Amino acid sequence: MKTIRIKDKKINIKLGDITEEKVDAIVNAANSNLKHGGGVAGAIVRKGGRIIQEESDKIGYVPVGKAVITVAGKLTCRYVIHAVGPVWGEGEEEKKLKNTVLSVLKLATERGLKNISIPAISTGIFGFPKEKGTKIILDTVQNFLGNEETTLSEVNLVNIDEETYNFYIKACEELKKGEKL
């Protein structure tokens, strides 16, 4: 694990299973229809239970760049924040990914959450290049924690695959050197 400190807040880069995180909320990289069949979304529903899909069905459609919240069922966290990132090739992907992460952070703050865990949104089946996506996510979280009023004290960037974890580590090293992400 690698930790970045921003004022009295922390960003932790972690290799692991997001469904096992003991935080206020985990983030699900969702599709606009909130149908949680595969990837991180499928794993969340399998471990958390059908209630997550049932609540998602009541919400219905969520546009790209936005996030919504449901209960977490049997997961160790209290909530699941469903974030809809862009599909690579749809246009304005970088701006849309940043807006998705900001939507997550603002929703967590509105709910008074202290700690959340976020996967590398859009870098799986949505095809967003992992290195570029991890830089955008890290930069967005770092800027938000450093410049916005928030209840969040800790944001975990959790990845099950080593390749994505290593891209986050590389982005952290660039941040440490003072390079623009």
Backbone torsions as a table, in degrees:
resi	resn	phi	psi	omega
1	MET	NA	141.7	176.9
2	LYS	-121.2	137.8	-178.1
3	THR	-121.5	135.5	172.7
4	ILE	-113.6	131.6	177.5
5	ARG	-102.0	133.2	176.6
6	ILE	-130.3	106.2	-173.8
7	LYS	55.5	-122.4	179.8
8	ASP	-99.1	19.0	-176.8
9	LYS	-116.8	164.0	-178.7
10	LYS	-133.5	144.4	166.3
11	ILE	-115.3	123.6	178.0
12	ASN	-109.9	128.2	174.0
13	ILE	-96.1	120.7	-173.3
14	LYS	-130.5	144.3	172.0
15	LEU	-100.6	120.5	-179.0
16	GLY	167.7	-173.9	-177.0
17	ASP	-94.8	113.7	-177.0
18	ILE	-60.8	-26.9	-179.2
19	THR	-70.3	-12.3	179.3
20	GLU	-98.2	-0.2	-176.3
21	GLU	-67.9	134.8	177.4
22	LYS	-101.6	80.0	-177.2
23	VAL	-135.8	175.4	176.7
24	ASP	-65.3	-39.8	-180.0
25	ALA	-150.7	145.8	168.3
26	ILE	-107.6	155.8	-179.8
27	VAL	-104.6	133.9	176.9
28	ASN	-102.6	125.9	173.0
29	ALA	-77.4	97.2	-169.9
30	ALA	-102.3	167.4	169.7
31	ASN	-99.3	165.7	-174.4
32	SER	-60.6	-27.5	179.8
33	ASN	-88.4	-0.3	-179.7
34	LEU	54.5	38.9	173.7
35	LYS	-96.8	111.5	-169.8
36	HIS	-98.6	71.6	-174.9
37	GLY	-94.2	-38.7	-174.0
38	GLY	-132.0	-179.5	177.4
39	GLY	57.6	-145.8	179.9
40	VAL	-60.0	-42.4	-178.0
41	ALA	-59.7	-45.2	179.1
42	GLY	-64.2	-41.0	178.7
43	ALA	-63.5	-39.3	-180.0
44	ILE	-62.8	-45.8	-179.2
45	VAL	-69.3	-38.9	178.9
46	ARG	-61.2	-42.6	-178.4
47	LYS	-82.7	-34.4	-175.4
48	GLY	-87.9	-23.3	179.1
49	GLY	105.5	163.7	-175.8
50	ARG	-60.7	-25.1	-178.5
51	ILE	-56.1	-32.7	-179.9
52	ILE	-65.7	-44.6	178.1
53	GLN	-67.6	-38.8	-179.9
54	GLU	-62.2	-43.8	177.4
55	GLU	-66.0	-37.8	178.2
56	SER	-63.4	-40.2	179.1
57	ASP	-61.9	-35.4	178.1
58	LYS	-67.5	-33.4	178.9
59	ILE	-72.4	-44.3	179.4
60	GLY	83.4	-131.5	-172.4
61	TYR	-80.3	138.5	175.3
62	VAL	-130.3	125.4	-179.2
63	PRO	-71.6	158.2	175.5
64	VAL	-57.8	136.4	179.0
65	GLY	95.3	-3.3	-178.0
66	LYS	-116.2	165.5	179.4
67	ALA	-140.0	149.8	176.3
68	VAL	-134.5	168.5	-174.7
69	ILE	-128.6	142.8	174.2
70	THR	-133.7	174.5	172.0
71	VAL	-65.5	169.6	-177.9
72	ALA	-109.8	3.1	179.3
73	GLY	58.6	-126.2	-176.5
74	LYS	-89.9	5.6	178.6
75	LEU	-69.8	163.2	-178.7
76	THR	-77.3	-12.7	177.3
77	CYS	-90.2	171.9	-179.9
78	ARG	-88.1	-34.7	-175.1
79	TYR	-136.7	162.3	168.3
80	VAL	-121.0	125.1	174.3
81	ILE	-98.1	120.7	-178.0
82	HIS	-96.9	113.4	-175.9
83	ALA	-111.9	127.8	-178.2
84	VAL	-101.7	104.6	177.5
85	GLY	-91.4	173.4	-177.9
86	PRO	-79.8	154.0	169.9
87	VAL	-89.7	131.6	-179.5
88	TRP	-59.7	128.8	179.3
89	GLY	104.8	-6.4	-177.9
90	GLU	-85.2	-10.4	-179.9
91	GLY	102.4	140.7	179.2
92	GLU	52.4	35.7	-174.8
93	GLU	-60.4	-40.6	-177.8
94	GLU	-63.7	-46.3	178.2
95	LYS	-62.7	-42.2	-179.2
96	LYS	-65.9	-39.1	178.3
97	LEU	-65.5	-43.6	177.5
98	LYS	-58.8	-45.4	179.4
99	ASN	-62.9	-35.8	178.0
100	THR	-63.1	-47.8	-179.7
101	VAL	-64.4	-42.1	177.3
102	LEU	-61.9	-39.0	177.8
103	SER	-61.0	-41.6	176.9
104	VAL	-61.5	-49.9	-176.2
105	LEU	-64.9	-39.7	178.6
106	LYS	-68.1	-41.8	178.0
107	LEU	-63.0	-43.5	177.7
108	ALA	-60.7	-40.4	179.2
109	THR	-67.1	-44.2	177.9
110	GLU	-57.6	-35.5	179.7
111	ARG	-84.4	-3.0	178.7
112	GLY	74.5	23.9	-177.8
113	LEU	-74.1	147.7	-178.7
114	LYS	-98.7	-35.7	-177.4
115	ASN	-145.7	140.4	-179.7
116	ILE	-138.9	160.3	175.6
117	SER	-125.0	131.1	-174.5
118	ILE	-121.6	132.7	172.5
119	PRO	-82.8	178.0	177.5
120	ALA	-80.8	81.7	-175.4
121	ILE	-52.4	135.1	175.1
122	SER	74.3	-5.2	-175.3
123	THR	-90.1	2.2	177.2
124	GLY	-96.2	-117.6	-176.0
125	ILE	-66.6	-15.3	177.3
126	PHE	-79.0	-8.6	169.0
127	GLY	78.1	6.9	178.3
128	PHE	-64.4	129.7	179.9
129	PRO	-55.1	127.8	-172.6
130	LYS	-59.3	-44.7	-177.4
131	GLU	-63.7	-45.4	178.9
132	LYS	-65.3	-43.5	-179.2
133	GLY	-63.6	-43.1	-179.7
134	THR	-65.2	-36.7	177.4
135	LYS	-63.8	-44.4	-179.7
136	ILE	-63.7	-45.5	-179.1
137	ILE	-62.8	-49.2	-179.9
138	LEU	-61.1	-46.1	-179.5
139	ASP	-61.3	-42.7	-179.1
140	THR	-65.0	-44.6	178.7
141	VAL	-64.1	-45.9	-178.9
142	GLN	-60.5	-45.8	179.3
143	ASN	-64.6	-41.0	180.0
144	PHE	-63.9	-49.5	-178.5
145	LEU	-64.4	-31.4	-178.8
146	GLY	-82.6	-20.9	-170.8
147	ASN	-126.2	-9.6	-175.6
148	GLU	-114.3	152.1	171.2
149	GLU	-74.3	124.8	-176.9
150	THR	-150.6	153.4	173.4
151	THR	-84.9	-13.5	-178.1
152	LEU	-68.7	131.7	174.3
153	SER	-113.7	-15.4	-177.0
154	GLU	-149.7	129.3	174.5
155	VAL	-124.1	122.6	177.7
156	ASN	-99.8	130.2	172.7
157	LEU	-102.7	102.2	-168.5
158	VAL	-108.9	130.9	-177.2
159	ASN	-136.1	137.6	179.9
160	ILE	-84.8	-19.3	-178.4
161	ASP	-108.3	143.4	-175.6
162	GLU	-66.4	-34.9	-179.7
163	GLU	-58.9	-48.3	179.8
164	THR	-65.3	-43.8	176.4
165	TYR	-54.2	-46.4	-179.1
166	ASN	-65.3	-34.3	175.1
167	PHE	-65.4	-38.3	175.4
168	TYR	-63.8	-42.4	178.6
169	ILE	-60.7	-43.9	178.1
170	LYS	-61.1	-43.2	178.6
171	ALA	-64.0	-36.3	176.3
172	CYS	-63.4	-42.2	-180.0
173	GLU	-65.0	-38.1	176.4
174	GLU	-65.7	-39.6	178.1
175	LEU	-63.1	-42.5	179.9
176	LYS	-62.2	-37.4	179.5
177	LYS	-74.5	-7.7	-179.6
178	GLY	85.4	12.5	178.8
179	GLU	-78.0	146.6	177.5
180	LYS	-71.5	130.8	179.1
181	LEU	-80.8	NA	NA
